Every structure is written in C-alpha cells, then in structure tokens.
Amino acid sequence: MSCRSQLSSWQSLQELANKMKNTHLKDLFSQDKSRFDTFSIQLPGLLFDYSKNLITANEMNALQSLAQQTELTAWRDKMFIGEKINFTENRAVLHVALRNRSCAPIFVEGKDVSQPIAAELSKMHAFVNKVRSGEWKGYTGRVITDVVSIGVGGSNLGPQMTTEALQNYADETLRIHYISNADGVQISKVLKQLNPASTLFVVSSKTFTTSETMANAKTAVAWLKSVANDDAAVAKHFVAVSTNLAKTAEFGISSDNVFTMWDWVGGRFSMWSAIGLPVALYLGFDAFIELLEGAFEVDEHFKDAPLTENVPVIMALLSIWNTTFLGAKAQAILPYDQTMHMLPAYLQQAEMESNGKSVTFSGEVVPYTTVPLLWGMTGINGQHAFYQYLHQGNTIVPADFIGSIKPVVEVNNHHEILMSNFFAQTEALMSGVTTEQVREELTAKGHSTQEIENLVNHKVHKGNRPTTSILLDKVDAKHLGKLIALYEHKIFCQGILLQICSFDQWGVELGKGLASKIQNELENDTITAEHDSSTNGLISYFKKKRV
Ligand code: F6P
C-alpha cells in the first residue's frame, strides 16, 4: 500500500494549496455569485454549507480524486458488511449495525448480528419501561427516582452529551446524574443529593476494568450497603453495560441486570448500544429510537449518495484540505445552542482518539499532518472568550458553526439574537476588514490622521478564515442522531484518506498502565519504583505531604 503522499491527487492538492495560499475567500465570493448554491447540500432536516472554505471546483475535484484513489467507497462498504477493518485489534467496526432500522441482516464472521442487537434493544425497552413505570422497586420497595450513570470516555460522553442536548424533552419521571472522574468531589456531590432506596446505578464500561469507573462503582456499592445493610440490595440498585460478563459477575451484578455490547463497537462510537441506556431511562425508549433513526438516515446517505454530494465525505475532505494541505493545526467546534455545550468534548474524543495518530496502516511514519486539535465552546459565550484569537490571531483555525432553525425553547427574540451572531461571525471570519475600511471608519468617526495611523493595524482583520455551517431544523433526538452520525462518518473517512487506523487507542493505554503502577506506590510505602528524577520527585513530594 503506497503512502498517500505518492498519489497523483495528493501532489495536485499540494500544488493547489500552494496557489490557494495567495487567494482570499472574499475574492472567491465576489468572482462567483453562486458559491452558496454550488457548495452547500441540503439533507432532510439539515443544511450543510461549506462555501466559506478556501475551495473552488478545482480543489473539490482534486479532493474527490483523492477519495477515489484511496478507495474510500470500497472501505466504506467493508465497514457496512462487517469486515475486520479494525485490523490492529482484529475487529469489525459496526456501530452502524446498532442503528440499522432496515430489516437487512448484517453479518460478522458469518453470523447475523441484527438478531442479538434486536434482542438487546428489547431487553433495554422492557427495563426502561419497568423503571419508568415504577414497577422496578428498590430494596425498601420504593420506586426509582434517580439514575446515576457511572462510566468514562466513550462510556460517558455520548450519553451525557445527549442528555444535555435533549434535556428539554425529558418528563419528570427520573432525574439523571453522571459520574466519570475518579476525583471524589464528583461522586460525593452526586451522592449527597440522593436517597439510596430510590437510586439506580448504571455502571457502563465496555471492558469493566477501567480503574476510575471501578473505583466509582465500588464507592457507590459501599454507599448503598452502608444504608441497606444487605448484599441483596445491590441487585435492585445496580445494572451494568459491558462486553465483559465475567467481570460484571465478579463485581456482583446478576446477569439479568447486565446489558451487553460487542467487541465490534468502539467505545467512542457506542452511544447507540446499551451504553445509551441512561438516555433511554431519562427520556423514554421512544426518544432513544428516534436518535437511532436519525443516525440511520445519515448512514443511508453515506452509503448511497455520490461522493460529490456526500456530506460526511466532504466534511472529511475539507478537514484534510484545511489541515494537511493548508496547514491548520486546530479546528473549532462552535455550537450556537446551549443544549449542545458538550458537543466539543464529545467530538474531541471521537476525532482525536480515533485519528490523533502518526503511522500509516502498515506502521510507517506519516509524512503529513493528520488531524487537528479539536476544541470549542458554545456561541455566544465563546465570542467573549477566544474569538479574538479566531479573528486576529496569527494562526488560522477553521471552525464548524452548528445551529438550528427552531430553538428548543422559544423566548422573545433570543433565537434571532443567537443566530444573528452565528451568521455575523462566519461572515466576519470570511471577509475580515481591510486597511482602507478601517481608515474610512475612523475618518468618519472624526479621528485625526495620527490617531488613525496609531490604530489602523490593530483594527485590521485579515479574514480568509474558513468556516463550515450546519443548520439543523431543530435540536431533537432525530436531528442529534443525524449530526453525530455525520461526524462519525467524517472521522471514518479521515482515517481512510489519511491511512490512519481509526479504531484503536494505544496512546491512551500507555498512561493507564503507568498510572496503575504508580497507584501501588502511592498507596504502599514499601513499594518504590524507578522513574525519571521528575516523576520520582513528584511522587515522593506527594507522599511526604500527604502524610
Ligand atoms: O479513553 C480510553 C478508553 O479506552 C476509551 O476508548 C473508552 O471509551 C474509555 O476508555 C472507557 O473504557 P471502558 O468503557 O472500557 O470503561
């Protein structure tokens, strides 16, 4: 498999990028009045506008050639038919099977996985109904009022982000709480508000070995037992979501209370599995199904739309154009919707844990930049925090703006205020303000020539900052499902285009292993290990002061 940089499309893109460095987006817009029509796509319920990127038909054609030369569609098809494309872990990549709303079977190693998926969904459905209806009782016979989800990374971010995004659709049946950090502050704050007799814990961990999740789960069990004084109470207050049934049994959770997932579901792509149980408990099972349906619609689009009209493919091509060819090192995620405030964190794991890597499929060092650093915050808040950097900083940060036509909560003209800022920011980042415009403005305001000279360079905005806009009809379960599936497939395409193995996370494992060794040292004075002088110094300073 030759390195991507040897492909003819790659070389054309490099040449185009060199030329594009002298082009301004504003000029592209004045030369071509139909840019928006050419470079935007409407899908049911959403608009994707990529016209404010530094591209013309030439760049898009070259990017499309890259997609063809990297056999993107063949790889996509391999994913959908359950081939083991996660070859560093020898696994299929089948989160799409979890939301397959058609009757078509999907096979892994000759076995149709749609049957076990349907069975697990039915089990979730029955359980959700039991808890929400009050049929499920705690150890004293009280109904459940609070659900606590314990999990981290992919076993937390998807459900919590979704819960936050859809909180306005929840009824009063259950309150929900999330615990992800090993920091005792979080669990003690949550438990303080709760009554053990009416609290249900969902312990979510694909491996059931993640130390922070296990520590939180053990603390929660101890908290329950300290009041219940009865080991049997655990069965009424703890359920688990995991692939590791041996470990869930060892932990003391009865197999009836374990919801399973499969090794072909990556943690960061698992919110469509029983990992989504907290969402289904909080919002009701129908809302969970709507989420799956929204994602399924995008799966169908990704499978069927020609590459030139395929939104996730174009999202990935643009990321590579901006990062690998034009040199951007970061990418901002800017939801103009308060309920989507966790989207940047969710996408950080999805994209950076997937593609924050630097060797090719065959393990050679890649001679190009792979994915950018993702970060972001909700608009308008971000405008008053870091947008100064976006407008006038000396590095370019392409940004995704995400908003909706209808607000979740209609309050006076708040949505118009919010969205006018969204549109204004993309316009300003694109067009900027020239020296002449600044001079004119200051002259009109009556500034002296000297004052103008002193100020002019400070007020110039170069513009030419690429942005992509996604407008959803509304932030509801279906549209959120669509949005997340778009980003998931974008990430898949980035991996193929860049020749990166997107589905492992060895980089995270390294720190995990070291932390467990150091934990032994921190907890046991007789254990000392050899580290570098800084790590040794930190550990011994901590231990001395901790006494
Ligand atoms: O962050 C590393 C990671 O392995 C993620 O990929 C995963 O989502 C998270 O830890 C949690 O893992 P588990 O679900 O096994 O507890």
Residues whose N, C-alpha, C, O or C-beta is under 5 A from the ligand:
A	BS01	F6P	V152 G153 G154 S155 S204 S205 K206 T207 F208 T210 G267 R268 Q505 V508
